[in-house]
Amino acid sequence: MKAAFLCEFTTIRSALLQMAVIYLIIGVVVGIAMESSIAMVACISAMTPFLVVFTLSGYDDANGWERFRACLPISRTAIVLGRYAIVLLSSIAMAAFAVIVALALAQLAPILPLAEGAAEGLVAQSDPLTLISSALAGTSIILLVTALILPFVLRYGMTKAMRIVPVVIVLLFVVAVPLIGDALADLASASWMADFVAFANDPGNLLVVMVAIAIAVLVVYAISCAAAARLYRRKEL
């Protein structure tokens, strides 16, 4: 897996540096325009998983790179694990970068020529744990979507996957909405639900909620990785 990961990292390294520069510009603009460090961190964190997946998938489809890589002494399972690992670690690294940018912007806000009240808003939202929770929220949502599309992208390629994934999402939406609606109605009437909501809304429990969300997302991501590895082994290159 190490060789596969290094191969993926070498491919995406220059793109990651470009993303960092773009995120820095976007972060400053979004943070100042919305007067919200929390929104800035969430936006930046949500961008990375998709950008990394689309960039690597674009390279796979270009110049026969995917076939050439399959000829290297790297197992197909390792290739899939390397792809999932680089997406996850890149997302974590860029989320951390977003938090650092937000903290730096909050420190510089008082001396910047900002609109009245903007500096105070940025400084007020500079609590590290709150910013980390915002980064986790943005990253988690898109990682779940990425976990849905990656098996199809690896199995069928980006071009065909972009025709299959919307159909799958629509079917899931049609099936899931009625089921979720009934489930939510049952949950709303459950006595323990009020206690759970109160627990989640308590700022003192924020760290516990963050850990629970991170574990849940990683479990779904691992299941997606296992499914993708199984599908990719059957792919004819």
N, C-alpha and C positions, 0 to 999 in steps of 0.2 A: 504493500500500500504506500510505503514511503516514496518509492519511485514514481508511482502514479500521482501522488500529491505534489511532489516537486515538479513534475511535468505540467500539472495544471497551474501551479503557482508561477512557473516561468512564463506560461502563456498569458496569464492575467496580470502579471506584476506591473507592467507599464500602464495598463488600464486602471489599476487600483490607485496608482499615483495621480493619474488624471482625475479620477473620482474624488480624491482628497482635495484637490484644488477646486474642482467644481463645487463640492460640498461646502468648502470654506466660503466661497462667494454666495452660494444659495443660502447658507446658514445665516450669514450676516444680513442679507437682504430680507429673508423671511422673518428672522428674529426682530429686526427693526421695524419692518412693515406691520407685523402682527403684534408687536410689543409683547412677545411671548417667547421665552426660551423653551418652554415645554413643547409648544407647537413646532418650533424649529427642530428640536431634537427628534421628535416623532417623525417629521417629514424626512429628515436625512436618513434616519434608521430604516425607514420603510423602502427607501430607494435601492439599497444595496443588493438584496437577494435577487430581485428581478434583473438588475443590470449585469450582475455576475453570470447568472444563468443564460441570459440572452447573448452576452459577449462570448462565452465559451461555446455555446451551441452554434453561434455564427462561425467560429473557427472550425468546429467539427464539420460543417457543411462546405467549407472552403478548401479547394485544392486537394481533396482526398485525404485530409489530415486524419479523419476518423479511421479510415482503412489502414493508413500507415501506422497509426498508434496501435491498432489491433495486431500488427505484425511484430511489435516489440515484445520482449520477454516480460510482459505484465499481464496478469490474469484479468479477465473481464470483471470479476468481482472487485478486484483492486481498483480498476478504472472507475467503477461506480462509487466505491467508497471514497476515492480521491476526489471525485466531483462533488459529492455531498459534503465532504470535509472542507473543501475550499470555499464552498458557498456559505457554510455555517461559520467558519472562522473569519472569513472576509466580512460577514454581516456583523459579527461580534466586534471586530476591530474597528469598523466604520461607525458602529454605534458608540463605542468608547470615544472615538474621535469627535463625534457629534457632541457628546457630553463635555469634552474638553473645550471645544469651540464655544459652547454655551457658557461655561464658567469663565472663559477668557473675555467673552463679550460682556458678561455681567460686571467684570472688574473694570473694563474700559468704558462702560456706558456712561458713568458720571462725567467723563472728560470729552465725550463725543458730542457733536452738535446735533442732538436728537430733539424731536418734538417734545413739548411739555408733557411730562408724565411718563414718557417712554423709558427713560433711564430707570425711574423708580420701579416700573413694571418688570424690567429685565432683572434688576437686582433682587426684587422680591421673589422671583421665581428661580433663584440660583441655588436652592437647596440640592445638594448632590444626590441624595436618595430619591427625591422627586424627579430629577432629571434622568436618573438611571431607570426609574420605573417607566418614564415616558419612552425612553429608548427601547426598553423591553417590550412595551406595548406595540410600538411601530414595527419592530423587528419580528415579533411573534406572529402578528397578523399576516405579514407577507411571507414569512417562512411556512406557514400553514398552506397558503396558496401555492407556494413553490413546491411543497411536498406533494401537492396534487398533480402538478404539471410535469415535474421532473421525470417520473417513470415513463410518461408518454414521449417526452422529448428525447430521452436516451434510447428508447425502443424504436421510435419511428422517425426521429429527426425533427428539427424545429418546424420545417415547412408543413409536414403532414400533421404534426402534433397540434399546431395552431388551428387546424381544421377539426381535430378530434376533441380537444379540450373544451371548446365552447359547448359542444353537444353534450359532453359529460356533465359540465357545470349546469346546463339547463335541465337535464334529466334529474340531477341531484337536487336542484332547486324545486322542481315540480314534486318530487317524492318527499323531500325533507320538510318543506314548509308546512304541510298538514300535520306531519308527525311532530315537528317542533312545536307547532301551535298547541296541539293536544298536550304535549309534555310540559310546556310552559304553564298551561292552565292548571295541570295537576300540581306542578311545583308551587305555583302561586298560592294554592290552597293548603299546601303542606305547612305544618306548624314550624318545622325546623328551618324553612326557607327564610323566614324573617330573622331568625338568629344568625343564619349564614350571611345575609345581606348586611346586618349590623356589624358582624365580625369583619367583613371585607371593607366596609366603609370606615372602620376605625383606623386612624392614621398610625396608631401603635402597632397594628397588625400588617402594615404595608409590606415589610420584608418577608413575612410568611406567605402572603398572597403572591408576591413576586416569585418566590422560590417554587410555589405550587404551579404557577403559570409556566415557568421555565421548564419544569419537569414534564408537564403535560405536553408542551410543544416538542420537546426533545423525544418523547415517546412516539408521538405521531410521525416526527421526522425519521426516526429509526425504522418504524414500520414501512414508511415510504421507501427508505433506502433498501430494505430487504426485498420489497416488491420490485423495485427498479433493477436490482441485481439479478433477480430471477428472470425478468423480462429480457434484460440485456444479454444474458447467456444464450438466449434463443435467437438473437438477431443474426441475420446473415449479412456479412460485410463483403 
